[in-house]
Amino acid sequence: MAIARPIDRRLFFWFDRAHTLLSKRADAHLSINSGLSTSQASVLIYLGFHDQCGLSDLAEGIGRNNPAVTGLVNRMEKDGLVTRIHGGLDGRRRKVKLTDLGWKKREQVQEDFRIFNERLAKGLTQTEMDAVLKFLTLAPDNLDAER
């Protein structure tokens, strides 16, 4: 007779494992289709909604730190996807702007993500998707509330 074991509910373990596997698969999917990484795709998607934003706003928007975003923007600028422009009252604050190529790649990335998300959500009902999205939205806030 088998001993019944409780369901493993170590949320962070399962979330971290899923994040690692999904990130690898998303990177592979984007690399094949658009030739970009998920980090680059995140920048394109964010800038599509917040074009000409500051580097720190971009970093916060995609969940990365400022030095990582600076390096990412440098590489994307060399690839012709974004450009930096002067902004602010004194012109010293640099803003990031999508180029025409960046806008074109963004459209491709959005289609890549649409297909990827469709595959990812396969077998989930709308109610289950709502629960997943609720969890992903609330989890960081729940941890911040502990402080």
C-alpha positions as CSV (number, residue, x, y, z in Angstrom):
1,M,0.0,0.0,0.0
2,A,1.4,3.4,-1.0
3,I,1.7,6.2,1.5
4,A,-0.2,9.3,0.4
5,R,2.0,12.3,0.3
6,P,0.8,15.9,0.6
7,I,0.9,18.0,-2.6
8,D,4.1,20.0,-2.7
9,R,3.1,23.6,-2.2
10,R,6.5,25.3,-2.1
11,L,5.3,28.1,-4.4
12,F,8.6,29.7,-4.8
13,F,10.3,26.4,-5.8
14,W,7.7,25.7,-8.5
15,F,7.6,29.3,-9.7
16,D,11.4,29.5,-10.0
17,R,11.5,26.2,-11.8
18,A,8.8,27.3,-14.2
19,H,10.5,30.6,-14.7
20,T,13.8,29.0,-15.7
21,L,12.2,26.5,-18.1
22,L,9.8,29.1,-19.6
23,S,12.6,31.6,-20.1
24,K,14.8,29.1,-21.9
25,R,11.9,28.1,-24.2
26,A,10.8,31.7,-24.8
27,D,14.4,32.7,-25.7
28,A,14.6,29.8,-28.1
29,H,11.3,30.6,-29.7
30,L,12.2,34.3,-30.1
31,S,15.7,33.5,-31.3
32,I,14.3,31.3,-34.1
33,N,11.5,33.7,-35.2
34,S,12.8,37.2,-34.6
35,G,16.5,36.8,-33.7
36,L,16.0,38.5,-30.4
37,S,16.3,37.6,-26.7
38,T,13.4,37.9,-24.3
39,S,15.2,40.9,-22.7
40,Q,15.4,42.7,-26.0
41,A,11.8,41.8,-26.7
42,S,10.7,43.2,-23.4
43,V,12.4,46.5,-24.2
44,L,10.6,46.6,-27.6
45,I,7.2,45.9,-26.0
46,Y,7.7,48.3,-23.2
47,L,8.9,51.1,-25.5
48,G,5.9,50.5,-27.7
49,F,3.7,51.8,-24.8
50,H,6.2,54.2,-23.3
51,D,8.4,55.4,-26.2
52,Q,11.0,58.1,-25.3
53,C,11.2,57.1,-21.6
54,G,14.2,57.4,-19.4
55,L,16.5,54.5,-18.7
56,S,15.5,54.2,-15.1
57,D,11.8,54.1,-16.2
58,L,12.6,51.4,-18.7
59,A,14.5,49.4,-16.1
60,E,11.6,49.5,-13.7
61,G,9.1,48.8,-16.5
62,I,10.9,45.5,-17.5
63,G,12.0,44.5,-14.0
64,R,15.8,44.9,-14.5
65,N,18.4,47.0,-12.8
66,N,19.8,50.2,-14.4
67,P,23.3,48.8,-15.3
68,A,21.7,45.8,-17.0
69,V,19.3,48.0,-19.0
70,T,22.2,50.3,-20.0
71,G,24.1,47.4,-21.5
72,L,21.0,46.1,-23.1
73,V,20.1,49.5,-24.7
74,N,23.8,49.9,-25.8
75,R,23.6,46.5,-27.7
76,M,20.1,47.3,-29.1
77,E,21.3,50.8,-30.3
78,K,24.2,49.1,-32.2
79,D,21.7,46.8,-33.8
80,G,19.6,49.8,-34.9
81,L,16.5,48.9,-32.8
82,V,16.6,51.9,-30.5
83,T,18.2,55.3,-30.3
84,R,18.9,57.7,-27.4
85,I,17.7,61.3,-27.5
86,H,18.3,64.2,-25.1
87,G,15.4,65.1,-22.9
88,G,14.5,66.9,-19.7
89,L,14.6,70.6,-19.1
90,D,18.3,70.9,-19.4
91,G,18.7,68.3,-22.1
92,R,21.0,66.1,-20.1
93,R,18.6,63.3,-19.3
94,R,18.8,60.7,-22.0
95,K,15.6,59.0,-23.3
96,V,15.2,55.8,-25.3
97,K,13.3,55.8,-28.5
98,L,12.3,53.0,-30.9
99,T,13.7,53.3,-34.4
100,D,11.7,52.3,-37.5
101,L,13.4,49.0,-37.4
102,G,12.6,48.7,-33.7
103,W,8.9,49.3,-34.4
104,K,9.0,46.6,-37.2
105,K,10.7,44.1,-34.9
106,R,8.2,44.9,-32.1
107,E,5.4,43.9,-34.4
108,Q,7.2,40.6,-35.1
109,V,7.9,40.0,-31.4
110,Q,4.2,40.7,-30.5
111,E,3.2,37.9,-33.0
112,D,5.9,35.6,-31.6
113,F,4.6,36.2,-28.0
114,R,1.0,35.7,-29.1
115,I,1.8,32.3,-30.5
116,F,4.0,31.4,-27.4
117,N,1.2,32.5,-25.0
118,E,-1.4,30.5,-26.9
119,R,0.8,27.4,-26.5
120,L,1.5,28.3,-22.9
121,A,-2.2,28.6,-21.9
122,K,-3.3,25.5,-23.7
123,G,-5.6,23.4,-21.5
124,L,-6.4,26.3,-19.1
125,T,-9.9,27.6,-18.8
126,Q,-10.5,31.4,-18.6
127,T,-11.2,31.0,-14.8
128,E,-7.8,29.2,-14.4
129,M,-6.0,31.9,-16.5
130,D,-7.6,34.6,-14.3
131,A,-6.3,32.8,-11.2
132,V,-2.8,32.5,-12.6
133,L,-2.8,36.2,-13.6
134,K,-4.2,37.2,-10.2
135,F,-1.4,35.2,-8.4
136,L,1.3,36.7,-10.6
137,T,0.0,40.2,-9.9
138,L,-0.5,39.8,-6.2
139,A,2.6,37.8,-5.3
140,P,5.2,40.6,-5.4
141,D,2.8,43.0,-3.6
142,N,2.2,40.3,-0.9
143,L,6.0,40.1,-0.3
144,D,6.3,43.9,-0.2
145,A,3.5,44.1,2.4
146,E,5.7,42.0,4.8
147,R,8.3,44.9,5.1
